Amino acid sequence: MQGHQAGDEVEPRPPARASSPFANFVLLLISLLSSLLVIEVGYRLAGGLPVLKWINWRIDAISTNRLGERAVFDPVIGWSVKPWTDIDGFETIDYGIRRNFGETRVRTGAVLAVGDSFTEGWEVADEESWPAVLEQASGVPVVNAGVGGYGTDQIIMRAEQLIPIVKPKVLIVGFLESDIDRAGHSVFGAPKPYFTIENNELRYHPPEPLEPVAKGGMLSSIAYGLRDVLGYSAAADFLLARLSPNYWYSTESEVHSRRADIDEAEVTCRLLQRLKARTDQEGIRTLLFMQYYARVLFESDKPSRNAQRVLACAEQAGIRVVDQFAFLRRMVVVDPYAMKEYYMHSGETYGHMSAKGNRHAAHLLSLALHDWLSAMPGAYQAVAAPSTPAVPADTASE
């Protein structure tokens, strides 16, 4: 090849094509997202967190702070118990059902117990809740679906949710007298659903968001929108919770209690009637078990007016009723100090029922349910039928 002669013209090279601003932006975005993904995966691996778990870590932390480590927010029923937990002797399986004796699946076709923390068995071990003791006494599986803090409306909704899953032959609805009052709230510790009666029909009102929508201008909306997106990053949650906790966790002022303008006893009765219509249709026998805080037993010689209304309407609906008041009130009259054996206590401050108190509850239920449970598979046939009525004549009915 010969070299160029002097004067030969060299063709100019075409100018390099300038990169498109859009292409540069896409490359930058891909690079940024890839880096963030590597940081996220690395943080989760280093922290022992599940790599593929898709939750809003910020909201989960707020939920734990507001509801406690056992509960999780539920947009329909307010909150529920976390499934598959093991916290200080409190173990759950699917659907937040509490274990009785180490079972690993939801048992079907037997007994479903719903209620609040008295049913759930706060302050006692798994096997010491009254559903567990009733199972041990009868030989029939009793699924413990109690949830702490529930009102009567949430308890009935919980039963309606679980009936198609548990497929029970017997349903025990556990009420604490105070649960009736809780049904009259739209917020009780945390947002909850409530019902009004409009045109003679129940109207459901869902719980408000656990975290109210922040108010403000466009910049505020952008900042809180970005926070919602970053909440799904465990690394961002760890970092921003420490660098700017006020921004990361701030909400509108929390309201821990808000009453709704309703008749909570009437709402409870309407819900019980709705539940009974469903259980009749599905061939489920239903019992209402009413329990009480210890202070009620000390301060009154009869249940509150609302409790009496609910017990009466349950009987009228054809629900069998067991009311623990008369039995425990007699003990208080004879020996007030006996209550310290039946309730957990610190000095003169009483909490939930003790293991002995739950045995007493299970005994009353086993007597009242004998004719139903004795015919079920697994029942201990050696258990004799009660020679005396299970409960006083004015507190029990078919």
C-alpha positions in Angstrom: 0.0 0.0 0.0 1.4 3.3 -1.0 1.4 6.3 1.4 -0.6 9.4 0.6 1.1 11.8 -1.7 1.5 15.4 -0.8 -1.6 17.2 -1.5 -3.8 14.2 -1.3 -7.1 15.0 0.4 -8.1 12.9 3.4 -11.8 12.4 3.8 -13.0 13.8 7.1 -14.5 11.3 9.6 -18.2 11.8 10.3 -18.7 13.4 13.7 -19.5 11.0 16.5 -23.3 10.8 17.2 -24.2 12.5 20.4 -25.8 10.3 23.0 -29.5 10.8 23.5 -30.4 12.5 26.8 -33.1 9.9 27.3 -30.7 7.0 26.7 -28.3 8.5 29.2 -31.1 8.9 31.7 -32.2 5.2 31.2 -28.6 4.0 31.7 -28.3 6.1 34.8 -31.5 4.8 36.2 -30.6 1.2 35.5 -27.2 1.7 37.1 -28.8 3.3 40.2 -31.5 0.6 40.6 -28.9 -2.1 40.1 -26.8 -0.6 42.9 -29.8 -0.2 45.2 -30.7 -3.8 44.5 -27.2 -5.0 45.4 -27.3 -2.9 48.6 -30.7 -4.3 49.5 -29.9 -7.9 48.9 -26.5 -7.5 50.7 -28.2 -5.9 53.7 -30.8 -8.6 54.0 -28.3 -11.4 53.7 -26.0 -9.7 56.3 -29.0 -9.1 58.6 -30.4 -12.6 58.3 -33.6 -11.2 56.7 -35.6 -13.1 54.0 -34.3 -12.0 50.6 -37.5 -12.3 48.7 -40.0 -11.1 51.4 -42.1 -8.3 49.9 -43.6 -6.1 52.8 -43.5 -2.5 53.8 -40.9 -2.6 56.6 -41.8 0.8 57.8 -45.5 0.1 58.1 -44.7 -3.3 59.7 -42.7 -1.4 62.4 -45.6 1.1 62.9 -48.0 -1.9 63.2 -45.8 -3.6 65.8 -45.6 -0.4 67.8 -49.3 0.3 67.6 -50.7 -3.3 67.8 -47.9 -5.2 69.6 -45.6 -7.8 68.4 -48.3 -10.5 68.2 -50.7 -8.7 65.9 -50.8 -7.5 62.3 -53.1 -4.9 60.7 -56.1 -6.2 58.8 -58.0 -3.8 56.5 -61.3 -5.6 57.0 -61.4 -6.6 60.7 -58.8 -4.1 62.2 -56.1 -6.5 63.2 -55.4 -10.2 63.7 -52.8 -12.4 65.3 -49.7 -13.1 63.3 -49.4 -16.6 62.0 -46.5 -18.8 62.9 -45.2 -16.9 65.9 -43.5 -18.2 69.0 -43.3 -15.4 71.7 -42.9 -16.3 75.3 -44.9 -19.5 75.2 -47.5 -18.0 72.8 -47.4 -20.1 69.6 -49.6 -19.7 66.5 -50.2 -21.5 63.3 -52.0 -20.6 60.1 -54.6 -17.7 60.4 -53.1 -16.7 63.7 -54.8 -19.7 65.5 -53.1 -20.4 68.8 -51.6 -23.8 69.4 -53.1 -26.0 72.1 -50.8 -29.0 72.1 -48.3 -28.6 69.4 -50.6 -29.1 66.4 -49.1 -27.8 63.1 -52.2 -27.5 61.0 -55.7 -26.1 61.4 -58.0 -29.0 62.5 -61.4 -29.1 60.9 -64.8 -30.5 61.6 -64.8 -30.1 65.4 -65.1 -27.0 67.6 -64.2 -23.4 66.7 -63.7 -20.9 69.6 -63.6 -17.2 68.9 -63.3 -14.3 71.3 -60.9 -11.8 72.8 -57.8 -12.2 75.0 -59.8 -14.2 77.6 -60.4 -16.8 74.9 -57.0 -16.4 73.4 -55.5 -17.1 76.8 -53.3 -14.1 77.6 -50.9 -14.5 80.5 -51.0 -18.3 80.4 -49.3 -21.0 78.4 -50.7 -22.5 75.2 -52.1 -25.6 77.0 -53.6 -23.5 79.8 -56.2 -21.5 77.8 -59.8 -22.6 78.2 -60.1 -23.9 74.6 -57.0 -26.1 75.2 -58.4 -27.3 78.6 -61.8 -28.0 77.0 -60.1 -30.0 74.3 -58.1 -32.0 76.9 -61.3 -32.7 78.9 -63.5 -33.7 76.0 -61.1 -35.3 73.6 -62.6 -33.2 70.8 -60.3 -30.7 69.0 -61.0 -27.1 69.9 -59.5 -24.4 67.5 -58.5 -21.3 69.5 -59.1 -18.3 67.3 -59.3 -15.7 70.0 -57.7 -12.3 69.3 -56.8 -9.8 72.0 -58.6 -6.5 72.1 -61.5 -7.5 69.9 -65.0 -6.1 70.3 -68.1 -8.2 69.9 -68.4 -7.0 66.3 -64.8 -8.2 65.5 -65.3 -11.5 67.3 -68.4 -12.3 65.2 -66.6 -11.2 62.0 -63.7 -13.5 62.9 -66.1 -16.4 63.3 -67.6 -15.6 59.9 -64.2 -15.5 58.3 -63.1 -18.8 59.8 -66.3 -20.9 59.4 -65.5 -21.9 55.8 -61.9 -22.7 56.8 -62.4 -24.6 60.0 -65.8 -26.1 59.1 -66.8 -26.6 62.7 -69.7 -28.7 64.0 -69.8 -26.5 67.2 -69.0 -22.7 67.4 -68.2 -21.1 70.8 -68.5 -17.3 70.8 -66.6 -16.0 73.8 -67.5 -12.5 74.9 -66.0 -10.5 77.7 -68.6 -8.0 79.1 -66.4 -5.1 78.1 -66.3 -6.4 74.5 -69.8 -5.0 74.0 -68.6 -1.5 74.8 -65.7 -1.9 72.3 -68.2 -2.5 69.5 -69.3 1.1 70.1 -65.9 2.4 69.0 -64.3 3.1 65.6 -60.9 3.2 67.3 -60.1 1.1 70.3 -56.3 1.1 70.8 -56.1 0.9 67.0 -58.5 1.5 64.2 -61.3 -1.0 64.0 -64.5 -1.6 62.0 -67.9 -0.7 63.3 -71.5 -1.1 62.3 -74.4 1.3 62.2 -78.1 0.4 61.8 -79.5 2.2 58.8 -83.0 1.5 57.4 -83.2 -1.3 59.9 -80.1 -3.0 58.4 -76.5 -3.4 59.5 -74.0 -1.2 57.6 -70.4 -2.0 57.8 -67.7 0.7 58.2 -64.2 -0.4 57.5 -61.3 0.6 59.9 -59.5 3.7 59.0 -55.9 3.3 57.8 -53.4 2.5 60.6 -51.4 5.4 59.5 -53.7 8.4 58.6 -52.9 10.2 55.3 -50.6 13.1 55.9 -52.0 16.6 55.0 -49.9 19.2 53.2 -48.9 20.7 49.9 -47.3 19.2 46.8 -43.8 18.9 48.3 -45.2 17.2 51.4 -47.2 14.8 49.2 -44.0 14.0 47.2 -42.0 13.4 50.4 -44.6 11.1 51.9 -45.1 9.3 48.6 -41.4 8.7 48.4 -41.5 7.4 52.0 -44.2 4.9 51.1 -42.1 3.5 48.2 -38.9 3.3 50.2 -40.7 1.5 53.0 -40.5 -1.7 50.9 -36.7 -1.5 51.3 -35.3 -3.1 54.5 -32.0 -1.2 54.0 -33.9 2.1 53.6 -36.0 1.3 56.7 -32.8 0.6 58.7 -31.0 3.8 57.5 -33.9 6.3 57.6 -35.2 5.1 61.0 -31.9 6.2 62.5 -31.1 9.2 60.4 -34.6 10.8 60.4 -37.0 9.0 62.6 -39.4 11.9 62.7 -39.8 11.9 59.0 -39.8 8.1 58.7 -42.3 7.3 61.4 -44.3 10.5 61.9 -48.1 10.3 61.5 -51.0 12.5 62.2 -51.7 12.6 66.0 -52.7 9.1 67.1 -56.1 8.6 68.5 -56.4 5.6 70.8 -60.1 5.7 71.5 -63.0 7.1 69.5 -66.6 6.3 70.1 -69.1 5.9 67.3 -72.7 7.2 67.7 -74.3 3.7 67.9 -76.1 1.4 70.3 -73.4 -1.2 70.8 -75.7 -3.8 72.5 -78.2 -3.6 69.6 -75.5 -3.9 67.0 -74.1 -6.9 68.9 -77.6 -8.5 68.9 -78.1 -7.9 65.2 -74.7 -9.5 64.4 -75.5 -12.5 66.6 -78.8 -12.9 64.7 -76.9 -12.8 61.4 -74.3 -15.3 62.7 -77.1 -17.7 64.0 -78.8 -17.6 60.6 -75.6 -18.6 58.9 -74.7 -21.4 61.5 -78.3 -22.8 61.2 -77.9 -22.9 57.4 -74.6 -24.8 57.7 -75.7 -27.1 60.5 -73.3 -25.6 63.2 -74.4 -25.5 66.8 -73.7 -22.2 68.5 -73.0 -21.3 72.1 -72.3 -17.9 73.6 -69.9 -17.8 76.6 -69.9 -14.5 78.6 -66.9 -13.7 80.9 -66.1 -10.8 83.1 -63.2 -8.8 84.5 -62.6 -9.4 88.2 -63.5 -5.8 89.2 -67.0 -6.3 87.8 -67.5 -9.3 90.1 -66.4 -7.2 93.1 -68.4 -4.1 92.3 -71.8 -5.5 91.2 -74.2 -8.2 92.1 -75.4 -8.7 88.5 -74.1 -8.2 85.0 -74.3 -4.8 83.4 -77.5 -3.8 81.4 -75.7 -4.3 78.1 -74.5 -7.8 79.1 -78.0 -8.7 80.1 -79.4 -7.4 76.8 -76.9 -9.4 74.8 -77.5 -12.6 76.8 -81.3 -12.2 76.4 -81.2 -11.6 72.7 -78.8 -14.5 72.2 -81.3 -16.8 73.9 -84.1 -15.4 71.8 -82.1 -16.1 68.7 -81.8 -19.7 69.8 -78.1 -19.6 70.9 -77.2 -21.6 73.9 -75.8 -19.4 76.6 -73.3 -19.9 79.4 -72.8 -16.9 81.8 -69.8 -17.2 84.1 -71.0 -14.3 86.3 -73.2 -16.1 88.9 -70.6 -18.8 89.6 -67.7 -16.4 90.2 -69.8 -13.8 92.0 -70.8 -16.5 94.6 -67.1 -17.1 95.2 -66.5 -13.4 95.7 -69.3 -13.2 98.3 -68.0 -16.2 100.2 -64.2 -15.4 100.0 -63.0 -12.3 98.0 -59.4 -13.5 98.2 -60.4 -16.6 96.1 -60.4 -14.5 93.0 -56.6 -14.3 93.3 -56.5 -18.0 92.4 -58.8 -17.5 89.4 -57.3 -14.3 87.9 -53.7 -13.2 87.3 -53.0 -10.3 89.6 -50.4 -7.9 90.9 -51.5 -6.9 94.4 -55.1 -5.8 94.0 -54.9 -5.2 90.2 -56.4 -8.1 88.3 -55.7 -9.2 84.8 -56.8 -12.2 82.7 -57.9 -15.5 84.0 -55.2 -17.8 85.5 -54.7 -21.4 84.6 -57.2 -22.3 87.4 -59.7 -19.7 86.2 -59.5 -21.2 82.7 -60.0 -24.7 84.1 -63.2 -23.3 85.7 -64.3 -21.8 82.4 -63.6 -25.1 80.5 -65.5 -27.1 83.2 -68.6 -24.9 82.8 -68.4 -25.3 79.0 -67.8 -29.1 79.1 -71.0 -29.5 81.1 -73.0 -27.2 78.9 -71.7 -28.8 75.7 -71.8 -32.4 76.9 -74.7 -33.5 74.7 -73.1 -31.9 71.6 -69.5 -33.0 72.2 -70.1 -36.6 73.4 -71.4 -37.6 69.9 -68.4 -36.2 68.1 -65.4 -38.3 66.9 -62.7 -38.6 69.5 -64.9 -37.6 72.5 -64.2 -39.3 75.8 -67.3 -41.5 76.2 -66.3 -42.1 79.9 -67.3 -38.6 80.8 -70.6 -38.8 82.5 -73.5 -36.5 81.7 -74.0 -33.8 84.4 -76.5 -34.7 87.1 -77.3 -31.0 87.6 -78.0 -28.2 85.1 -74.8 -26.9 83.6 -75.8 -23.3 84.3 -78.7 -21.7 86.2 -82.0 -21.9 84.4 -82.1 -18.2 83.6 -78.7 -18.3 81.9 -78.9 -21.4 79.7 -81.1 -22.3 76.8 -81.0 -24.3 73.6 
